[in-house]
Amino acid sequence: MSGGVDSSVAAAVLKEAGYDVIGATMKIWPKESCGQEKEKSCCSLKDIEDARKVSRELDIRHYVLNLEAEFRKNVIDYFIDEYLSARTPNPCIVCNEKIKFGSLLKKAEALGCDFIATGHYARIDVNGACRLREAVDKTKDQSYVLFCLKQSQLKKILLPIGGLTKNEVRGKAKELGLKIHDKPDSQEICFVPDNNYAGFIKKYRNIKPWKGDIVDKSGNALGNHAGFWNFTIGQRRGLGIAHKEPLYVIGVKPEHNIVIAGTSEDVKKKSFLVKKVNWLTDVPEKELEVKIRYNHKKAPASIKDLAGNKAEVVFKDPQNAITPGQAAVFYDGEYVSGGGWIDKVL
């Protein structure tokens, strides 16, 4: 329970269905580093107190679980290491895999719980094997960030609000008299509340500016920058270059501290390699749809399964900003067939 409306309503729905519900809030970031800029940041005292109040209103037990060390190791360090390797991370997916449905699930089992439930907008159909499915509310669907889960985890997970729209969730919270019914959604990555990723990395690792070149595809100098970790594929803002047409980041060479810029057409690609593939179904022989980031519209693609948990993906039509470090998730209609991490654009 994060103290927000989604997890609060999830708890209420389960209690109404007859489950013996225990509320748990994860404390994942030291209080001296969290909640300074905005109340919407992770595990602030206000959020913890909101979760406690909801638990009292629902008459359920509530625990605060300290997962700071696990979060720092598995999410924060991963996030920074990816940027410093010229890849663009997705910490929400890793948090789901390692923390919420990893460390937290183990603690839940230690408490004697049969399931762990969250306020994610997604569904799990059970018919022998578990099938991960998009939420009813497609504008809030979070199946993309759950692709990494294994069958053993999916069997232990309940997603009570996946069949509701966001408006229905807020309406349910208001009906129950929960004061958080109109609490705003958090928009940023929880541990970077000001959305300044580069500033967070520099502060956390004490990294100094490193002047480098911005060049075009032919290697001609276009300008300068203060460190390659400030840039990601498809980025347009922050280049600081006057040009006859808009320029976008199309490549980063961390070993030489070089950023490569090109036109909007240069950003479009069709083929890429994926590593650490997790199949939730048998490897399909038909064409699937693929999302290459959370807000990307699914697009038709062929997928060739390769040895070593790898795959080659070829889109039917070129897509913007296929970015190493992001997740590529494979869909068969509403169902997640699998996914992996974008390794190399071909």
VOPAGU-2260 file (C-alpha; in pm, 1 decimal, decimal comma):
REM VOPAGU-2260
SITE   aa  ch    i         X         Y         Z
SITE  MET   A    0       0,0       0,0       0,0
SITE  SER   A    1     165,3     314,7    -124,0
SITE  GLY   A    2     -84,7     554,7      28,7
SITE  GLY   A    3    -239,0     619,4    -312,3
SITE  VAL   A    4    -588,5     554,0    -439,0
SITE  ASP   A    5    -510,7     244,8    -649,6
SITE  SER   A    6    -355,7      24,1    -382,2
SITE  SER   A    7    -609,7     147,6    -127,1
SITE  VAL   A    8    -902,7      42,2    -344,9
SITE  ALA   A    9    -726,8    -286,3    -422,7
SITE  ALA   A   10    -721,0    -361,3     -49,5
SITE  ALA   A   11   -1086,5    -263,1     -12,8
SITE  VAL   A   12   -1198,5    -478,6    -305,0
SITE  LEU   A   13   -1019,2    -781,8    -163,1
SITE  LYS   A   14   -1166,1    -731,6     183,0
SITE  GLU   A   15   -1515,1    -707,0      34,8
SITE  ALA   A   16   -1447,3   -1033,2    -148,3
SITE  GLY   A   17   -1377,7   -1207,1     182,9
SITE  TYR   A   18    -997,8   -1212,3     190,7
SITE  ASP   A   19    -805,7   -1164,8     515,2
SITE  VAL   A   20    -610,2    -856,7     406,4
SITE  ILE   A   21    -286,9    -721,5     553,9
SITE  GLY   A   22    -161,4    -381,4     439,9
SITE  ALA   A   23     212,3    -344,1     376,4
SITE  THR   A   24     401,9     -27,7     282,7
SITE  MET   A   25     757,1     -51,4     154,8
SITE  LYS   A   26    1010,0     195,4     289,9
SITE  ILE   A   27    1258,7     194,4       6,4
SITE  TRP   A   28    1449,4     520,3      30,3
SITE  PRO   A   29    1607,9     699,7     328,7
SITE  LYS   A   30    1382,8     974,8     461,5
SITE  GLU   A   31    1665,4    1227,5     442,3
SITE  SER   A   32    1683,5    1169,4      64,8
SITE  CYS   A   33    1315,7    1134,0      -9,4
SITE  GLY   A   34    1026,7    1372,8      -2,1
SITE  GLN   A   35    1236,1    1688,2       3,3
SITE  GLU   A   36    1119,4    1838,8    -327,3
SITE  LYS   A   37     766,7    1699,3    -364,0
SITE  GLU   A   38     515,9    1513,6    -153,5
SITE  LYS   A   39     462,2    1273,2    -446,5
SITE  SER   A   40     807,2    1121,5    -409,1
SITE  CYS   A   41     855,7     769,1    -279,7
SITE  CYS   A   42     781,6     652,3      75,1
SITE  SER   A   43     740,7    1001,1     217,6
SITE  LEU   A   44     607,9    1023,5     571,3
SITE  LYS   A   45     279,9    1155,3     430,3
SITE  ASP   A   46     239,6     851,8     203,9
SITE  ILE   A   47     310,1     611,5     488,7
SITE  GLU   A   48      61,2     794,2     708,5
SITE  ASP   A   49    -200,3     788,4     429,4
SITE  ALA   A   50    -155,2     411,4     400,1
SITE  ARG   A   51    -195,3     375,3     777,6
SITE  LYS   A   52    -512,9     585,8     776,6
SITE  VAL   A   53    -666,0     379,6     496,0
SITE  SER   A   54    -576,5      58,1     679,2
SITE  ARG   A   55    -750,6     187,9     992,2
SITE  GLU   A   56   -1055,1     288,9     786,9
SITE  LEU   A   57   -1066,6     -58,4     629,2
SITE  ASP   A   58    -996,9    -222,0     967,1
SITE  ILE   A   59    -695,8    -419,7     844,7
SITE  ARG   A   60    -350,0    -470,7     992,5
SITE  HIS   A   61     -72,9    -253,2     849,9
SITE  TYR   A   62     305,0    -298,7     842,9
SITE  VAL   A   63     588,8     -76,1     722,1
SITE  LEU   A   64     867,4    -290,5     575,7
SITE  ASN   A   65    1220,3    -156,5     542,6
SITE  LEU   A   66    1355,0    -254,5     199,0
SITE  GLU   A   67    1608,5      29,0     165,6
SITE  ALA   A   68    1912,3    -196,3     117,1
SITE  GLU   A   69    1741,6    -414,1    -143,6
SITE  PHE   A   70    1611,5    -110,2    -331,8
SITE  ARG   A   71    1948,4      64,4    -331,1
SITE  LYS   A   72    2129,0    -243,9    -462,9
SITE  ASN   A   73    1876,2    -367,6    -718,3
SITE  VAL   A   74    1717,5     -46,3    -843,4
SITE  ILE   A   75    1926,9     263,5    -766,7
SITE  ASP   A   76    2263,3     112,6    -859,2
SITE  TYR   A   77    2114,8     -50,8   -1169,5
SITE  PHE   A   78    1959,4     281,4   -1275,5
SITE  ILE   A   79    2288,0     469,8   -1249,9
SITE  ASP   A   80    2502,1     192,8   -1401,2
SITE  GLU   A   81    2276,7     178,5   -1707,1
SITE  TYR   A   82    2301,7     551,7   -1773,6
SITE  LEU   A   83    2679,3     537,5   -1728,1
SITE  SER   A   84    2687,0     258,4   -1988,4
SITE  ALA   A   85    2491,1     472,5   -2238,0
SITE  ARG   A   86    2170,3     273,2   -2191,1
SITE  THR   A   87    1835,1     409,0   -2078,2
SITE  PRO   A   88    1701,5     211,2   -1780,2
SITE  ASN   A   89    1348,2     132,0   -1672,0
SITE  PRO   A   90    1367,0     113,1   -1291,1
SITE  CYS   A   91     993,4      48,3   -1251,2
SITE  ILE   A   92    1024,3    -289,9   -1422,9
SITE  VAL   A   93    1326,4    -387,3   -1214,9
SITE  CYS   A   94    1150,2    -272,4    -898,0
SITE  ASN   A   95     852,8    -493,8    -981,1
SITE  GLU   A   96    1073,5    -794,3   -1049,4
SITE  LYS   A   97    1323,7    -759,1    -765,5
SITE  ILE   A   98    1142,1    -564,2    -495,1
SITE  LYS   A   99     760,3    -579,6    -510,4
SITE  PHE   A  100     733,6    -932,4    -642,8
SITE  GLY   A  101    1074,1   -1041,9    -515,2
SITE  SER   A  102    1173,5    -921,0    -169,2
SITE  LEU   A  103     820,6    -815,9     -68,0
SITE  LEU   A  104     672,5   -1145,2    -185,5
SITE  LYS   A  105     923,4   -1336,3      30,2
SITE  LYS   A  106     829,4   -1124,8     332,6
SITE  ALA   A  107     460,2   -1186,2     260,7
SITE  GLU   A  108     519,9   -1560,5     250,7
SITE  ALA   A  109     708,8   -1534,1     580,9
SITE  LEU   A  110     397,7   -1372,5     730,3
SITE  GLY   A  111     192,6   -1670,7     613,4
SITE  CYS   A  112      20,4   -1488,5     326,3
SITE  ASP   A  113    -109,3   -1685,4      28,0
SITE  PHE   A  114     -93,9   -1395,5    -220,4
SITE  ILE   A  115      48,8   -1049,9    -270,2
SITE  ALA   A  116    -184,2    -789,7    -421,2
SITE  THR   A  117    -107,2    -449,4    -572,3
SITE  GLY   A  118    -284,6    -160,4    -740,5
SITE  HIS   A  119    -135,9    -231,0   -1083,7
SITE  TYR   A  120    -364,8    -184,4   -1382,9
SITE  ALA   A  121    -332,8    -528,1   -1541,7
SITE  ARG   A  122    -506,6    -865,6   -1523,5
SITE  ILE   A  123    -396,1   -1224,3   -1468,9
SITE  ASP   A  124    -606,6   -1500,4   -1621,8
SITE  VAL   A  125    -557,2   -1841,8   -1464,4
SITE  ASN   A  126    -633,5   -2156,4   -1662,2
SITE  GLY   A  127    -359,0   -2393,8   -1564,1
SITE  ALA   A  128     -81,2   -2150,6   -1653,0
SITE  CYS   A  129    -118,0   -1781,3   -1572,3
SITE  ARG   A  130    -164,1   -1535,6   -1858,5
SITE  LEU   A  131     -76,1   -1170,8   -1809,2
SITE  ARG   A  132    -337,1    -948,6   -1975,3
SITE  GLU   A  133    -383,4    -577,7   -2035,7
SITE  ALA   A  134    -612,1    -382,0   -1804,5
SITE  VAL   A  135    -962,1    -282,3   -1901,9
SITE  ASP   A  136    -851,3      82,2   -1886,0
SITE  LYS   A  137    -601,3      94,2   -2172,1
SITE  THR   A  138    -495,0     449,7   -2079,1
SITE  LYS   A  139    -364,0     318,9   -1744,0
SITE  ASP   A  140    -249,3     -28,9   -1848,4
SITE  GLN   A  141      69,2    -145,1   -1672,7
SITE  SER   A  142     113,2    -492,0   -1821,1
SITE  TYR   A  143     428,7    -359,6   -1992,7
SITE  VAL   A  144     609,8    -319,4   -1659,7
SITE  LEU   A  145     517,3    -672,2   -1546,4
SITE  PHE   A  146     651,9    -870,5   -1843,1
SITE  CYS   A  147     954,8    -992,6   -1644,4
SITE  LEU   A  148     755,4   -1194,1   -1391,7
SITE  LYS   A  149     778,8   -1572,1   -1386,5
SITE  GLN   A  150     489,6   -1818,6   -1365,2
SITE  SER   A  151     586,1   -1889,4   -1003,8
SITE  GLN   A  152     535,7   -1519,5    -923,1
SITE  LEU   A  153     217,5   -1472,2   -1127,9
SITE  LYS   A  154      51,9   -1758,0    -937,5
SITE  LYS   A  155     105,1   -1563,0    -615,7
SITE  ILE   A  156     -24,6   -1226,6    -741,3
SITE  LEU   A  157    -370,0   -1067,7    -729,0
SITE  LEU   A  158    -448,7    -752,6    -929,2
SITE  PRO   A  159    -791,8    -645,1    -798,3
SITE  ILE   A  160    -838,7    -324,3   -1001,3
SITE  GLY   A  161    -727,3    -449,8   -1342,6
SITE  GLY   A  162   -1090,3    -483,2   -1445,4
SITE  LEU   A  163   -1178,4    -126,6   -1343,7
SITE  THR   A  164   -1121,0     210,7   -1504,9
SITE  LYS   A  165    -939,2     484,1   -1317,9
SITE  ASN   A  166   -1262,8     677,9   -1280,0
SITE  GLU   A  167   -1429,1     370,5   -1132,3
SITE  VAL   A  168   -1140,6     329,3    -887,5
SITE  ARG   A  169   -1169,1     689,9    -770,7
SITE  GLY   A  170   -1547,4     651,6    -749,8
SITE  LYS   A  171   -1507,3     340,0    -536,8
SITE  ALA   A  172   -1266,5     520,4    -304,1
SITE  LYS   A  173   -1511,7     809,2    -266,1
SITE  GLU   A  174   -1798,0     567,4    -203,6
SITE  LEU   A  175   -1594,5     407,2      74,5
SITE  GLY   A  176   -1529,2     747,8     227,4
SITE  LEU   A  177   -1152,6     726,2     176,2
SITE  LYS   A  178    -996,9    1072,7     199,8
SITE  ILE   A  179    -734,6     983,2     -63,0
SITE  HIS   A  180   -1000,2     938,1    -335,6
SITE  ASP   A  181    -877,9    1250,1    -517,9
SITE  LYS   A  182    -506,5    1219,1    -436,0
SITE  PRO   A  183    -296,9    1298,3    -747,7
SITE  ASP   A  184    -109,4    1018,5    -923,3
SITE  SER   A  185     269,1    1017,6    -902,4
SITE  GLN   A  186     420,9    1092,8   -1242,4
SITE  GLU   A  187     797,3    1079,6   -1203,8
SITE  ILE   A  188    1036,3     800,2   -1119,4
SITE  CYS   A  189     983,9     777,8    -745,9
SITE  PHE   A  190    1341,8     841,4    -634,2
SITE  VAL   A  191    1398,6    1131,6    -877,5
SITE  PRO   A  192    1105,6    1356,2    -781,7
SITE  ASP   A  193    1234,4    1658,5    -974,0
SITE  ASN   A  194    1277,3    1444,6   -1290,0
SITE  ASN   A  195    1642,4    1555,9   -1317,8
SITE  TYR   A  196    1803,7    1217,4   -1384,1
SITE  ALA   A  197    2143,5    1357,9   -1475,3
SITE  GLY   A  198    2154,6    1571,7   -1162,0
SITE  PHE   A  199    2061,4    1273,2    -947,2
SITE  ILE   A  200    2336,2    1059,2   -1102,5
SITE  LYS   A  201    2601,6    1327,9   -1059,3
SITE  LYS   A  202    2506,3    1385,1    -695,9
SITE  TYR   A  203    2472,3    1017,5    -604,8
SITE  ARG   A  204    2802,0     911,2    -762,3
SITE  ASN   A  205    2984,2    1245,1    -727,3
SITE  ILE   A  206    3046,6    1260,7   -1103,2
SITE  LYS   A  207    3211,7    1572,4   -1241,1
SITE  PRO   A  208    3125,3    1730,3   -1578,5
SITE  TRP   A  209    3318,0    1573,9   -1867,7
SITE  LYS   A  210    3327,5    1788,7   -2177,3
SITE  GLY   A  211    3270,8    1598,4   -2500,2
SITE  ASP   A  212    3167,3    1645,6   -2861,2
SITE  ILE   A  213    2832,1    1628,5   -3033,9
SITE  VAL   A  214    2886,7    1510,9   -3392,7
SITE  ASP   A  215    2678,3    1419,7   -3696,5
SITE  LYS   A  216    2668,8    1076,4   -3861,3
SITE  SER   A  217    2988,1    1153,7   -4052,7
SITE  GLY   A  218    3176,3    1258,9   -3741,3
SITE  ASN   A  219    3164,6    1632,2   -3809,8
SITE  ALA   A  220    3158,4    1843,0   -3495,3
SITE  LEU   A  221    2827,4    2014,2   -3419,4
SITE  GLY   A  222    2873,8    2125,0   -3059,9
SITE  ASN   A  223    2976,6    2025,5   -2709,5
SITE  HIS   A  224    2819,4    1862,5   -2405,5
SITE  ALA   A  225    2906,5    1808,0   -2037,5
SITE  GLY   A  226    2876,8    1428,0   -2023,6
SITE  PHE   A  227    2723,1    1151,2   -2235,9
SITE  TRP   A  228    2505,0    1032,2   -1944,7
SITE  ASN   A  229    2288,1    1340,6   -1997,4
SITE  PHE   A  230    2152,8    1197,8   -2323,7
SITE  THR   A  231    1931,5     915,7   -2446,8
SITE  ILE   A  232    1830,7     793,9   -2792,0
SITE  GLY   A  233    1557,6    1008,8   -2947,9
SITE  GLN   A  234    1623,4    1304,6   -2718,3
SITE  ARG   A  235    1570,1    1642,6   -2882,4
SITE  ARG   A  236    1598,1    1895,3   -2601,4
SITE  GLY   A  237    1924,3    1985,0   -2436,0
SITE  LEU   A  238    2151,6    1957,7   -2740,0
SITE  GLY   A  239    2200,2    2333,1   -2756,3
SITE  ILE   A  240    2270,2    2332,8   -3130,3
SITE  ALA   A  241    2125,8    2577,2   -3383,1
SITE  HIS   A  242    2048,9    2380,4   -3699,7
SITE  LYS   A  243    1834,7    2417,9   -4010,2
SITE  GLU   A  244    1617,1    2129,1   -3896,8
SITE  PRO   A  245    1554,1    1969,5   -3554,4
SITE  LEU   A  246    1828,1    1737,5   -3433,1
SITE  TYR   A  247    1786,1    1426,3   -3221,9
SITE  VAL   A  248    2026,1    1199,2   -3037,1
SITE  ILE   A  249    2076,7     890,6   -3255,3
SITE  GLY   A  250    2378,8     737,1   -3082,4
SITE  VAL   A  251    2604,7     759,1   -2778,1
SITE  LYS   A  252    2965,2     637,9   -2750,3
SITE  PRO   A  253    3046,6     634,1   -2378,1
SITE  GLU   A  254    3406,3     519,7   -2421,8
SITE  HIS   A  255    3481,9     837,6   -2619,8
SITE  ASN   A  256    3221,9    1064,9   -2453,2
SITE  ILE   A  257    3066,9    1134,7   -2792,5
SITE  VAL   A  258    2701,5    1204,4   -2868,4
SITE  ILE   A  259    2580,6    1154,6   -3225,9
SITE  ALA   A  260    2296,7    1371,0   -3357,0
SITE  GLY   A  261    2079,1    1331,3   -3664,9
SITE  THR   A  262    1741,1    1411,5   -3814,8
SITE  SER   A  263    1402,8    1266,9   -3725,4
SITE  GLU   A  264    1444,2    1012,9   -4006,6
SITE  ASP   A  265    1773,2     894,6   -3857,2
SITE  VAL   A  266    1592,7     806,3   -3533,0
SITE  LYS   A  267    1363,2     557,7   -3709,1
SITE  LYS   A  268    1477,1     193,5   -3713,5
SITE  LYS   A  269    1316,1    -145,6   -3770,9
SITE  SER   A  270    1543,2    -417,4   -3630,0
SITE  PHE   A  271    1704,1    -481,1   -3292,9
SITE  LEU   A  272    1831,2    -753,5   -3062,7
SITE  VAL   A  273    1678,1    -832,4   -2725,0
SITE  LYS   A  274    1850,5   -1004,9   -2432,7
SITE  LYS   A  275    1724,9   -1170,7   -2111,9
SITE  VAL   A  276    1402,6   -1271,4   -2285,6
SITE  ASN   A  277    1125,4   -1394,9   -2056,4
SITE  TRP   A  278     854,5   -1594,3   -2233,8
SITE  LEU   A  279     523,2   -1616,6   -2048,6
SITE  THR   A  280     379,4   -1848,1   -2313,6
SITE  ASP   A  281     519,0   -2095,6   -2562,2
SITE  VAL   A  282     724,0   -1916,3   -2826,0
SITE  PRO   A  283     460,6   -1815,9   -3085,8
SITE  GLU   A  284     511,4   -1876,5   -3455,7
SITE  LYS   A  285     290,6   -1588,5   -3567,2
SITE  GLU   A  286     357,5   -1217,4   -3589,0
SITE  LEU   A  287     307,9   -1028,0   -3262,3
SITE  GLU   A  288     281,6    -663,5   -3160,4
SITE  VAL   A  289     568,2    -504,4   -2970,7
SITE  LYS   A  290     599,9    -206,2   -2736,2
SITE  ILE   A  291     948,5     -56,1   -2697,7
SITE  ARG   A  292     864,7     178,5   -2407,9
SITE  TYR   A  293     574,1     235,8   -2174,1
SITE  ASN   A  294     396,5     501,6   -2382,1
SITE  HIS   A  295     479,2     346,4   -2720,6
SITE  LYS   A  296     184,9     230,2   -2930,1
SITE  LYS   A  297     211,2    -141,7   -3001,5
SITE  ALA   A  298     333,6    -212,3   -3354,1
SITE  PRO   A  299     340,6    -534,9   -3562,8
SITE  ALA   A  300     672,7    -718,5   -3567,1
SITE  SER   A  301     823,5   -1057,7   -3634,0
SITE  ILE   A  302    1024,4   -1216,0   -3353,0
SITE  LYS   A  303    1295,3   -1475,6   -3400,5
SITE  ASP   A  304    1383,3   -1665,5   -3085,4
SITE  LEU   A  305    1761,4   -1708,5   -3048,5
SITE  ALA   A  306    1982,8   -1914,3   -2822,0
SITE  GLY   A  307    2084,3   -1777,0   -2483,9
SITE  ASN   A  308    1752,1   -1610,4   -2396,3
SITE  LYS   A  309    1788,3   -1368,5   -2685,8
SITE  ALA   A  310    1564,7   -1268,3   -2975,5
SITE  GLU   A  311    1572,2   -1061,3   -3291,9
SITE  VAL   A  312    1279,5    -825,8   -3348,4
SITE  VAL   A  313    1193,2    -674,5   -3686,0
SITE  PHE   A  314     911,2    -421,0   -3702,9
SITE  LYS   A  315     689,1    -411,4   -4007,5
SITE  ASP   A  316     738,0     -33,7   -4021,9
SITE  PRO   A  317    1024,6     175,0   -3877,9
SITE  GLN   A  318     971,9     301,3   -3521,9
SITE  ASN   A  319    1106,2     606,4   -3343,4
SITE  ALA   A  320    1386,7     580,1   -3089,6
SITE  ILE   A  321    1448,4     210,0   -3032,9
SITE  THR   A  322    1659,4     255,9   -2721,0
SITE  PRO   A  323    1909,5      11,7   -2564,5
SITE  GLY   A  324    1825,4     -46,5   -2200,2
SITE  GLN   A  325    1450,2     -15,2   -2246,4
SITE  ALA   A  326    1216,0    -314,2   -2248,1
SITE  ALA   A  327    1059,9    -463,9   -2559,4
SITE  VAL   A  328     735,7    -637,4   -2464,4
SITE  PHE   A  329     560,0    -881,1   -2698,0
SITE  TYR   A  330     179,0    -886,6   -2718,2
SITE  ASP   A  331     -65,4   -1133,8   -2869,0
SITE  GLY   A  332    -379,2    -920,9   -2866,2
SITE  GLU   A  333    -440,1    -822,7   -2503,0
SITE  TYR   A  334    -203,5   -1087,4   -2368,5
SITE  VAL   A  335     166,3   -1052,1   -2291,9
SITE  SER   A  336     357,7   -1332,5   -2462,8
SITE  GLY   A  337     693,4   -1223,6   -2325,3
SITE  GLY   A  338     958,2    -958,1   -2350,6
SITE  GLY   A  339    1319,5    -867,9   -2294,6
SITE  TRP   A  340    1569,7    -584,5   -2276,5
SITE  ILE   A  341    1676,4    -399,0   -2589,6
SITE  ASP   A  342    2046,3    -468,8   -2635,3
SITE  LYS   A  343    2147,0    -349,5   -2980,2
SITE  VAL   A  344    1980,0    -167,8   -3268,1
SITE  LEU   A  345    2061,5    -320,1   -3606,0
